[in-house]
C-alpha cells in the first residue's frame, strides 16, 4: 500500500496539481518576465536581465504548491555595428540565458533547469523577430519520511524516489518599442517520466504546453502609459485558458494593473522600478473557482536587477 501511495503521489505532481491539468508552474506575474514562458525573449532588452520570483498558490489549502524561479539572460554583440540613425536597419545579434525553477507540493518536489539561446533578426529599424530555445531537464523527487511520518520502523523511510527527464522548449517573438507578439511550445519532447519505489514503477507523459501572447503599449501623455495584453494557454486534453491583462505605468517608475483568468482568478498587480536598475512587483490572485471555498488566494512576488553594458545606463523595459 505504501508503494502505491508513493507512486501515486509522484504521478500527481508530474500530472500537474495546478488547475487545467497544467504541468508547468502557474504564474500571474509573467508580464514582468515573459522569459519564463518563452525562450525567444532571451536578450530582448539592452542589459543583462536578472530576476527572481516566488509564488504561494492557494494559501490555506493543505500541501498547496509553492514555487520559485531564478532567471538571467543578455544579448551578445547587440550594439556592435548598430547605429542610432532611425532609418538604418541594425544588425542581427545573438543572446544567451539560463533558468532554474522549482515547485514544492507537500512532500513532493520538482526542479527544472535550462539554458537558452535566441537569434534576433531586425526586420526594419523598428521591428525585430527572435527565435529561441530552452534545453535542460526536469527532476521529480519525493521523501518517504514526509509521505509516511508514522512508519518510523520502516528501514526505507529515509529513502527518496526520483526521476529525471530531458526537456526543451521553442519560441518565437516579434517585437518593437510599442508591441510584442509571441508563441511558444514547452515540453516539446513529450517524454515519458518513469518513477519507481521498492520495485514498483509507473510512468506518465509530459504533455506539450502551448502559449500565445500579444501586448501593445499606448502612450496616454508624457507621464502615463497603458499596456493591454492577452495570453492564451493550451494543453491537451484540457480546454484552453485565457488571460486578459491591463497595466498602467507612470514615468516608467510605478505601475499597477489587473488580470482576469477564465475559470480561475482575478489578479491585482503592483510594482515599481528604481533608478532604472531595480524592479519589484507583487500580485494577489482572488480565486473565482470552487477552490475559493478552501483557499484565501495566491501571492506572488518578483524582484529584478538590470546590469548595464559597459558605461551605458539600463534602458527602461520595452514593454513592462
C-alpha positions as CSV (number, residue, x, y, z in Angstrom):
1,X,0.0,0.0,0.0
2,X,2.8,2.4,0.8
3,X,4.4,1.8,-2.5
4,X,1.2,2.5,-4.3
5,X,0.7,5.7,-2.3
6,X,4.2,6.9,-3.1
7,X,4.0,6.3,-6.8
8,X,0.5,7.8,-6.9
9,X,1.8,11.0,-5.2
10,X,4.6,11.3,-7.7
11,X,2.2,10.9,-10.5
12,X,0.0,13.7,-9.1
13,X,3.0,16.0,-9.1
14,X,4.0,15.1,-12.6
15,X,0.5,15.2,-14.0
16,X,0.0,18.7,-12.6
17,X,-1.9,19.5,-9.4
18,X,-2.5,23.1,-10.7
19,X,-5.7,23.9,-12.4
20,X,-6.4,22.9,-16.0
21,X,-4.1,19.8,-15.7
22,X,-1.2,22.2,-16.3
23,X,2.2,20.6,-15.7
24,X,4.1,23.9,-15.9
25,X,4.1,26.3,-13.0
26,X,1.3,28.8,-12.8
27,X,2.4,32.5,-12.9
28,X,0.4,35.7,-12.6
29,X,3.5,38.0,-13.0
30,X,4.7,36.6,-16.3
31,X,4.0,40.1,-17.8
32,X,7.2,41.3,-16.0
33,X,9.2,38.3,-17.0
34,X,8.0,36.7,-20.3
35,X,11.2,34.8,-20.4
36,X,9.8,32.1,-18.0
37,X,7.3,31.1,-20.8
38,X,9.2,31.9,-24.0
39,X,12.9,31.3,-24.7
40,X,12.8,33.7,-27.7
41,X,12.6,36.6,-25.1
42,X,16.3,35.9,-24.3
43,X,18.3,39.1,-24.9
44,X,15.4,41.3,-26.0
45,X,16.5,44.1,-23.6
46,X,19.6,46.3,-23.8
47,X,21.0,45.0,-20.5
48,X,21.7,41.8,-18.5
49,X,18.3,41.0,-17.0
50,X,18.3,39.1,-13.7
51,X,15.0,38.2,-11.9
52,X,13.8,36.0,-9.0
53,X,10.2,35.0,-8.3
54,X,8.3,33.2,-5.6
55,X,4.7,32.1,-5.6
56,X,2.5,30.7,-2.9
57,X,-0.5,29.1,-4.6
58,X,-3.9,28.6,-2.9
59,X,-2.9,29.8,0.5
60,X,-4.8,27.9,3.2
61,X,-5.1,24.7,1.3
62,X,-3.1,21.8,2.8
63,X,0.1,21.0,0.8
64,X,-0.7,23.7,-1.8
65,X,2.1,24.3,-4.4
66,X,4.9,26.8,-3.6
67,X,7.2,27.6,-6.5
68,X,10.2,29.8,-7.3
69,X,12.4,30.7,-10.2
70,X,15.8,32.3,-10.9
71,X,16.4,33.7,-14.4
72,X,19.1,35.6,-16.2
73,X,19.6,36.5,-19.9
74,X,21.5,39.0,-22.0
75,X,22.2,40.0,-25.6
76,X,25.6,39.3,-27.2
77,X,27.0,42.0,-29.5
78,X,23.7,43.8,-29.8
79,X,25.4,47.2,-30.1
80,X,28.2,46.1,-32.4
81,X,27.7,47.6,-35.8
82,X,24.5,49.2,-34.7
83,X,23.7,52.9,-35.4
84,X,21.5,55.5,-33.8
85,X,20.1,56.6,-37.1
86,X,16.4,55.7,-37.2
87,X,16.3,54.9,-40.9
88,X,19.2,52.4,-40.9
89,X,18.4,48.8,-40.2
90,X,20.5,47.4,-37.3
91,X,22.5,44.1,-37.4
92,X,21.3,40.8,-36.1
93,X,22.5,39.6,-32.7
94,X,22.7,36.5,-30.5
95,X,21.6,36.1,-26.9
96,X,22.0,33.5,-24.1
97,X,20.4,32.9,-20.7
98,X,19.6,30.4,-18.0
99,X,16.7,29.5,-15.7
100,X,16.2,27.4,-12.6
101,X,12.6,26.7,-11.4
102,X,11.3,24.7,-8.5
103,X,7.9,23.6,-7.1
104,X,7.1,22.0,-3.8
105,X,3.7,20.3,-3.2
106,X,3.8,18.8,0.3
107,X,6.5,16.1,0.3
108,X,6.8,16.2,-3.5
109,X,9.4,18.4,-5.3
110,X,10.0,19.3,-8.9
111,X,13.1,21.1,-10.2
112,X,13.7,22.4,-13.7
113,X,16.9,23.7,-15.1
114,X,17.5,25.2,-18.6
115,X,19.9,27.1,-20.7
116,X,18.5,29.3,-23.6
117,X,19.7,30.7,-26.9
118,X,17.9,33.2,-29.2
119,X,18.8,34.7,-32.5
120,X,17.4,38.2,-33.2
121,X,16.9,39.4,-36.7
122,X,15.8,43.0,-37.4
123,X,13.0,43.2,-40.0
124,X,13.3,47.0,-40.1
125,X,14.7,49.8,-37.9
126,X,11.6,49.4,-35.6
127,X,10.6,45.7,-35.7
128,X,12.6,42.6,-34.7
129,X,11.9,38.9,-34.8
130,X,13.5,36.4,-32.4
131,X,13.7,32.6,-32.5
132,X,14.8,30.9,-29.2
133,X,15.1,27.5,-27.5
134,X,15.4,26.1,-24.0
135,X,17.3,22.9,-23.3
136,X,17.6,21.3,-20.0
137,X,15.8,18.8,-17.8
138,X,13.2,18.2,-15.1
139,X,13.7,16.3,-11.8
140,X,11.0,14.9,-9.6
141,X,11.6,13.8,-6.1
142,X,9.5,12.6,-3.1
143,X,10.6,11.9,0.5
144,X,9.1,8.7,2.0
145,X,9.6,10.2,5.6
146,X,7.2,13.0,4.8
147,X,4.8,10.8,2.9
148,X,4.6,8.3,5.8
149,X,5.6,10.0,9.0
150,X,4.0,7.2,11.1
151,X,6.2,4.5,9.7
152,X,9.2,5.0,11.9
153,X,10.0,1.3,12.0
154,X,10.4,1.1,8.2
155,X,14.1,0.9,7.4
156,X,13.5,2.5,4.0
157,X,11.7,5.5,5.4
158,X,14.6,7.9,4.8
159,X,14.9,6.8,1.1
160,X,13.7,9.1,-1.7
161,X,12.3,8.3,-5.1
162,X,13.3,10.5,-8.0
163,X,13.0,10.7,-11.8
164,X,14.9,12.9,-14.3
165,X,13.8,13.7,-17.8
166,X,15.4,15.8,-20.5
167,X,13.3,18.8,-21.6
168,X,13.2,21.5,-24.2
169,X,11.1,24.4,-25.5
170,X,10.9,26.5,-28.6
171,X,9.7,30.1,-29.0
172,X,9.0,32.9,-31.5
173,X,8.9,36.6,-30.5
174,X,8.1,39.6,-32.8
175,X,8.5,43.0,-31.1
176,X,9.1,46.7,-31.3
177,X,9.1,49.6,-28.9
178,X,5.3,49.6,-28.8
179,X,4.2,46.0,-29.2
180,X,5.0,42.3,-28.9
181,X,3.5,39.1,-30.3
182,X,4.9,35.7,-29.2
183,X,4.2,32.0,-29.3
184,X,6.0,29.1,-27.6
185,X,5.8,25.4,-27.1
186,X,7.1,23.9,-23.8
187,X,8.0,20.3,-23.1
188,X,8.5,19.7,-26.8
189,X,10.0,16.2,-26.4
190,X,6.7,14.9,-25.0
191,X,8.7,12.5,-22.9
192,X,7.5,9.7,-20.6
193,X,8.8,10.0,-17.0
194,X,9.3,6.8,-15.1
195,X,9.2,6.7,-11.3
196,X,9.8,3.8,-9.1
197,X,9.9,2.8,-5.4
198,X,10.7,-0.6,-3.8
199,X,10.3,-2.4,-7.1
200,X,7.1,-0.7,-8.1
201,X,7.2,1.6,-11.1
202,X,4.8,3.8,-13.0
203,X,5.1,6.4,-15.8
204,X,3.4,9.4,-17.1
205,X,3.8,11.7,-20.1
206,X,5.0,15.3,-20.1
207,X,2.4,16.9,-22.4
208,X,3.3,19.8,-24.6
209,X,2.1,23.2,-23.5
210,X,1.3,26.0,-25.9
211,X,1.3,29.7,-25.2
212,X,0.3,32.7,-27.4
213,X,0.5,36.3,-26.2
214,X,0.4,39.8,-27.5
215,X,0.5,43.3,-26.0
216,X,0.6,46.9,-27.1
217,X,2.0,50.0,-25.4
218,X,-0.3,53.0,-25.6
219,X,1.2,56.4,-24.6
220,X,-1.5,58.4,-22.9
221,X,0.6,61.5,-22.3
222,X,4.1,62.4,-21.2
223,X,3.7,60.5,-17.9
224,X,1.2,57.8,-18.3
225,X,1.4,54.6,-20.5
226,X,-1.3,51.9,-20.8
227,X,-0.4,48.3,-21.8
228,X,-3.3,45.9,-22.6
229,X,-2.2,42.3,-23.3
230,X,-3.6,38.8,-23.8
231,X,-2.4,35.3,-23.1
232,X,-3.8,32.0,-24.4
233,X,-2.6,28.8,-22.8
234,X,-3.4,25.3,-24.1
235,X,-2.6,21.7,-23.1
236,X,-4.5,18.6,-24.3
237,X,-7.0,17.4,-23.3
238,X,-7.9,20.4,-21.0
239,X,-9.7,23.4,-22.6
240,X,-7.6,26.5,-23.4
241,X,-7.1,29.1,-20.7
242,X,-7.4,32.8,-21.4
243,X,-5.8,35.7,-19.6
244,X,-6.8,39.3,-20.2
245,X,-4.5,41.9,-18.7
246,X,-4.3,45.7,-18.4
247,X,-1.5,47.6,-16.8
248,X,-0.9,51.3,-16.4
249,X,2.5,52.8,-15.8
250,X,3.7,56.2,-14.6
251,X,7.0,57.5,-15.9
252,X,8.4,54.0,-16.2
253,X,8.7,54.1,-12.4
254,X,5.4,52.9,-10.8
255,X,2.8,50.6,-12.3
256,X,-0.3,48.7,-11.4
257,X,-3.0,46.6,-13.1
258,X,-5.5,43.8,-13.2
259,X,-5.8,40.4,-14.9
260,X,-8.7,38.1,-15.4
261,X,-8.0,34.4,-15.9
262,X,-11.1,32.5,-17.0
263,X,-12.4,29.8,-14.7
264,X,-9.7,30.6,-12.2
265,X,-9.0,34.1,-10.7
266,X,-9.0,37.8,-10.8
267,X,-5.5,39.2,-10.2
268,X,-4.3,42.5,-8.9
269,X,-0.7,43.5,-9.6
270,X,1.5,46.4,-8.5
271,X,5.2,47.3,-8.7
272,X,7.9,49.8,-9.2
273,X,11.3,50.4,-10.9
274,X,14.0,52.3,-9.1
275,X,16.9,54.1,-10.8
276,X,16.3,52.0,-13.9
277,X,18.1,49.2,-12.2
278,X,15.8,47.6,-9.5
279,X,12.4,46.0,-10.2
280,X,9.9,44.7,-7.7
281,X,6.4,43.5,-8.3
282,X,3.6,41.8,-6.3
283,X,0.4,40.1,-7.3
284,X,-2.6,38.7,-5.5
285,X,-5.0,36.2,-7.1
286,X,-8.5,36.2,-5.8
287,X,-9.7,32.7,-6.6
288,X,-13.1,32.5,-8.5
289,X,-13.2,28.8,-8.9
290,X,-14.6,26.3,-6.4
291,X,-11.1,26.3,-4.7
292,X,-12.2,29.7,-3.2
293,X,-14.1,27.6,-0.5
294,X,-10.7,26.3,0.7
295,X,-8.2,28.9,-0.1
296,X,-7.6,32.6,0.6
297,X,-6.0,33.2,-2.8
298,X,-2.4,33.2,-4.2
299,X,0.5,35.5,-3.7
300,X,3.4,36.1,-6.0
301,X,6.5,38.4,-5.8
302,X,9.2,39.2,-8.4
303,X,12.4,41.1,-7.9
304,X,14.8,42.1,-10.6
305,X,18.2,43.7,-11.2
306,X,19.5,45.2,-14.5
307,X,23.2,45.2,-15.3
308,X,24.1,47.8,-17.9
309,X,26.6,47.0,-20.7
310,X,29.9,49.0,-20.4
311,X,29.1,52.6,-19.4
312,X,25.5,52.6,-20.6
313,X,22.6,53.1,-18.3
314,X,20.0,50.3,-18.4
315,X,17.2,51.3,-20.7
316,X,13.5,51.1,-19.4
317,X,12.0,47.7,-20.1
318,X,10.5,47.7,-23.6
319,X,7.0,46.5,-22.6
320,X,6.6,46.5,-18.8
